[in-house]
């Protein structure tokens, strides 16, 4: 005999009853983590079960990152990536499609070319990969041409607006309005653009050319103004639409961003993908985690609108660093005597889920 499904009323009642207890335990765990949870001042070590469970976490994190760094440095020494890697002088067409970030991409000629263009080192970082993916997709789509019109969402402190301006591409860079309360957290971590001046990169573009080609305007990704529709040859965002409030809002953002394109235009967006491709995921939160089923739904909606999401390649890669998962916190020193290593960052955990970057390419119909 099958159990009856739990009623909504029972679920709500249990949540109300257990919620305060869960919050109290979480607060206690955070307090212990902040204090180290090892001893109360000078004296015997803490012996309660919670302290015993938490006291080695800082060292375990440090060891994890140190092992990852050792792997990365081995590949850097071989010239596969890093400061010694050769940066090609010409772009390479590879038939890029929507895909996951992989170690092989970082080591590829096509991505290292764009690192040279941006004057950055091809480290094993998914943020480096996102730059390369966006630029490669736009170049293969014929959009990195003088006079093209580009629209960037949530640009923060990206290098892309300055680089586009250096190629005489007309760019409208956007981010949350400075007075929007949601912009505060991004400003604290230097990931928010409040003005045009903050996007200038003198090593990439002369000031005069930058000001001639780049504009700034506050835009909420959940409420794209209608006067932007149909105005641009391409648009892009880098790891932004997972922060708009929910999976549904993220999918609708991509759909609405394509409305800003001219017929035949290209939209390129990167976001977070849960590597646990089935089962539960994070939704209705500050950072949501997408799964293949969500991108299948996005493809269906875009097709209804007459657009095409290029096929999503879900191959996670076979490199060692495709299987190394970095752990938070990512700018954290667990002990004053330890110099915290900068681990490779192609995979990481977000709220306990293994995550990487995924790039989406949309071709506007019409």
C-alpha positions in Angstrom: 0.0 0.0 0.0 1.4 3.4 -1.0 1.8 6.2 1.5 -0.5 9.1 0.9 1.3 12.2 -0.3 1.9 14.8 2.4 -0.7 17.5 2.3 0.3 21.1 1.7 -1.2 22.0 5.2 1.1 19.4 6.9 4.1 20.7 5.0 3.4 24.3 6.0 2.8 23.2 9.6 6.1 21.3 9.8 8.0 24.1 8.3 6.6 26.6 10.8 7.4 24.3 13.7 10.9 23.3 12.6 12.0 26.6 11.0 13.1 28.4 14.2 15.1 25.3 15.3 16.8 25.1 11.9 17.6 28.8 12.1 19.0 28.5 15.6 21.3 25.6 14.6 22.5 27.4 11.5 23.3 30.5 13.7 25.3 28.3 16.1 27.2 26.7 13.3 28.1 30.1 11.8 29.2 31.4 15.2 31.5 28.3 15.7 32.9 28.7 12.2 33.7 32.3 12.8 35.4 31.6 16.1 37.2 28.5 14.9 35.2 26.4 17.4 38.4 24.9 18.9 38.6 26.5 22.4 37.0 29.2 24.5 40.1 31.4 24.9 43.2 29.7 26.4 42.2 26.4 27.9 41.1 22.9 27.0 39.8 22.3 23.5 36.1 22.4 22.9 34.8 18.8 23.0 31.1 19.2 22.2 29.9 17.3 19.0 29.5 20.5 17.0 33.0 21.7 17.7 34.5 18.3 17.0 32.7 18.3 13.6 33.7 21.8 12.6 37.2 22.4 14.0 39.1 20.8 11.1 37.1 22.4 8.3 39.5 25.4 7.7 42.5 23.0 7.3 40.5 20.7 5.0 39.6 23.6 2.8 43.2 24.8 2.7 44.4 21.3 1.8 41.8 21.0 -1.0 42.9 24.3 -2.5 46.6 23.4 -2.2 46.1 20.1 -4.0 44.2 21.9 -6.8 46.9 24.5 -7.1 49.6 21.8 -7.4 47.7 20.3 -10.3 47.3 23.6 -12.0 50.9 24.6 -11.5 51.9 21.3 -13.2 49.9 22.2 -16.3 51.2 25.8 -16.2 54.8 24.5 -16.1 54.0 22.4 -19.3 52.8 25.6 -21.0 49.3 24.4 -21.4 47.9 27.6 -19.8 49.1 30.2 -17.3 51.8 32.9 -17.7 54.0 30.8 -20.0 51.3 29.8 -22.5 51.6 31.0 -26.0 49.0 33.6 -27.0 48.1 33.1 -30.7 48.0 36.1 -33.0 45.0 35.1 -35.0 41.4 34.0 -34.0 40.5 30.4 -34.8 37.0 29.4 -36.0 35.8 26.2 -34.2 32.0 26.2 -34.8 31.3 27.2 -31.2 28.0 26.2 -29.8 26.3 26.5 -26.4 28.5 24.5 -24.0 30.0 23.9 -20.5 33.3 25.4 -19.4 36.2 22.8 -19.6 39.9 22.6 -19.0 40.5 21.8 -22.7 38.9 25.2 -23.6 41.4 27.1 -21.3 44.2 25.2 -23.0 42.9 25.8 -26.6 44.3 28.3 -29.1 40.9 29.9 -29.7 40.5 30.9 -26.0 44.1 31.9 -25.5 43.8 34.3 -28.5 41.1 36.3 -26.6 43.2 36.3 -23.5 45.8 38.1 -25.6 43.3 40.5 -26.9 42.2 41.4 -23.3 45.8 41.3 -22.0 44.9 38.7 -19.3 46.6 35.4 -18.4 44.8 32.2 -19.4 44.6 30.8 -15.8 42.3 27.9 -15.0 39.4 30.2 -14.1 35.8 30.0 -15.3 35.8 33.8 -15.4 38.6 33.7 -17.9 36.6 31.1 -19.9 33.5 33.3 -19.9 35.4 36.2 -21.5 36.7 33.8 -24.2 33.3 32.2 -24.8 31.5 35.5 -25.2 34.1 37.0 -27.6 34.5 33.8 -29.6 30.7 33.5 -30.1 30.4 37.1 -31.2 33.4 36.9 -33.5 32.1 33.7 -35.2 28.7 35.4 -35.4 30.2 38.3 -37.4 29.5 40.8 -34.7 33.0 42.1 -33.8 33.0 44.6 -36.6 33.4 48.3 -36.7 30.0 50.1 -36.4 28.2 47.1 -34.8 25.8 48.0 -31.9 26.2 46.0 -28.7 24.2 45.9 -25.4 25.7 44.6 -22.2 23.7 43.6 -19.2 25.0 43.8 -15.6 28.5 44.6 -16.9 29.9 45.3 -13.4 33.7 45.9 -13.9 34.1 43.8 -17.0 36.8 44.4 -19.6 34.4 43.8 -22.5 32.9 47.3 -22.9 36.4 48.8 -23.2 37.5 46.1 -25.6 34.4 46.5 -27.8 35.0 50.3 -27.9 38.6 49.7 -29.0 37.2 48.0 -32.1 34.8 50.9 -32.8 31.8 49.0 -31.7 29.0 51.1 -30.3 28.3 49.8 -26.8 25.5 50.5 -24.3 26.7 49.1 -21.0 24.1 48.6 -18.3 23.8 47.6 -14.7 21.5 48.1 -11.7 20.9 51.8 -10.8 23.2 52.9 -7.9 20.2 53.7 -5.8 18.7 50.2 -6.2 19.3 48.4 -2.9 20.3 45.3 -4.7 23.4 47.0 -6.1 24.9 47.4 -2.7 26.3 43.8 -2.4 27.8 44.0 -5.8 29.4 47.3 -5.1 31.0 45.9 -2.0 32.7 43.2 -4.0 33.7 45.6 -6.8 31.3 44.0 -9.3 28.9 46.9 -10.0 29.1 49.6 -12.6 27.8 52.9 -11.4 29.1 55.1 -14.2 30.8 55.1 -17.6 34.1 56.2 -16.1 34.5 53.0 -14.1 34.5 50.9 -17.3 37.4 52.7 -19.0 40.5 50.4 -19.3 43.4 52.6 -20.6 45.5 49.5 -21.5 42.8 48.4 -23.9 41.5 51.7 -25.4 42.3 55.3 -25.6 39.9 57.5 -23.6 38.7 59.5 -26.6 37.8 56.4 -28.5 36.1 54.9 -25.4 33.9 57.9 -24.8 33.0 58.1 -28.5 31.9 54.4 -28.6 30.6 53.6 -25.1 27.5 54.8 -23.2 26.2 53.8 -19.8 22.6 53.5 -18.6 21.0 51.9 -15.5 18.8 48.9 -16.5 17.1 46.3 -14.4 17.4 42.9 -16.0 13.9 42.0 -14.8 12.4 45.1 -16.5 14.2 45.8 -19.8 12.9 49.1 -21.2 10.9 48.7 -24.4 12.8 51.4 -26.2 15.8 49.0 -26.3 13.9 46.5 -28.4 15.2 45.9 -31.9 18.1 48.2 -31.6 21.2 46.0 -31.3 23.3 43.6 -33.4 24.3 41.7 -30.3 23.8 41.5 -26.5 25.7 39.7 -23.8 25.8 39.0 -20.0 28.4 37.1 -18.0 27.2 35.1 -15.0 24.4 37.5 -14.2 21.0 36.1 -14.9 21.3 33.5 -12.1 21.0 36.5 -9.7 17.6 37.9 -10.9 15.6 36.1 -8.3 14.5 32.8 -9.7 15.0 30.2 -12.5 11.8 31.4 -14.2 12.9 35.1 -14.1 16.3 34.0 -15.5 14.7 32.2 -18.4 12.5 35.2 -19.1 15.5 37.5 -19.0 17.2 35.6 -21.8 14.0 35.6 -23.8 13.5 39.4 -23.3 17.1 40.1 -24.1 16.7 38.7 -27.5 13.9 41.2 -28.1 16.6 43.9 -28.0 18.2 42.4 -31.2 17.8 43.2 -34.8 16.9 40.2 -37.0 19.9 37.9 -37.3 21.5 39.3 -34.2 23.3 37.2 -31.5 22.8 37.0 -27.8 25.5 35.4 -25.7 24.9 34.7 -22.0 26.9 32.7 -19.4 25.4 31.5 -16.1 25.6 28.8 -13.4 24.8 25.2 -14.2 24.3 22.5 -11.5 26.4 19.5 -12.5 23.9 17.3 -10.7 21.8 17.5 -13.9 18.7 15.9 -12.4 16.9 16.1 -9.1 16.8 19.1 -6.8 18.5 22.4 -7.4 18.5 26.0 -5.9 15.6 28.3 -6.9 14.1 31.5 -5.6 17.4 32.6 -4.1 20.1 35.1 -4.6 22.0 32.6 -6.8 19.9 30.0 -8.6 21.3 26.9 -10.3 20.1 25.9 -13.7 19.9 22.3 -15.0 19.6 20.9 -18.6 15.8 20.7 -18.3 15.6 24.5 -17.8 17.6 25.1 -20.9 15.4 22.7 -22.8 12.4 24.8 -21.7 14.3 28.0 -22.7 15.0 26.6 -26.2 11.3 25.8 -26.6 10.2 29.3 -25.6 12.8 30.9 -27.9 11.7 28.7 -30.8 8.1 29.9 -30.2 9.4 33.4 -30.6 11.2 32.5 -33.9 14.7 32.3 -32.4 17.3 29.6 -32.0 19.3 28.5 -29.0 22.3 26.8 -30.5 22.6 23.2 -29.4 23.9 22.7 -25.8 27.0 20.5 -25.5 26.8 19.0 -22.0 30.2 17.2 -22.2 31.8 18.1 -18.9 35.4 17.4 -20.1 37.9 14.7 -19.2 40.7 16.8 -17.7 41.8 16.5 -14.1 40.7 20.1 -13.4 37.2 19.2 -14.9 36.9 16.9 -11.9 38.5 19.2 -9.3 35.8 21.1 -7.3 36.9 24.3 -5.6 35.2 25.0 -2.2 34.1 28.2 -0.5 35.0 30.7 0.8 36.9 31.8 -2.2 38.8 34.7 -0.7 39.4 33.2 2.6 42.5 32.7 4.9 41.7 30.0 7.4 44.6 30.6 9.7 47.0 33.7 10.0 50.0 31.4 9.6 48.7 30.1 6.2 49.0 31.8 2.9 45.7 30.6 1.3 46.4 29.2 -2.2 44.6 30.3 -5.3 43.1 27.1 -6.5 41.9 26.4 -10.1 38.3 27.5 -10.4 36.6 25.7 -13.3 34.3 23.8 -10.9 33.1 25.0 -7.5 30.4 24.4 -4.9 27.4 26.7 -4.5 25.2 25.9 -1.5 26.6 22.4 -1.6 26.0 21.7 -5.3 28.8 21.2 -7.8 28.6 24.0 -10.4 30.3 25.3 -13.4 29.8 28.0 -16.0 27.6 27.3 -19.1 27.5 29.5 -22.2 24.4 30.0 -24.3 24.3 31.4 -27.8 21.0 32.6 -29.3 20.5 33.6 -32.9 17.6 36.0 -33.4 15.1 35.1 -36.1 13.6 37.4 -38.7 
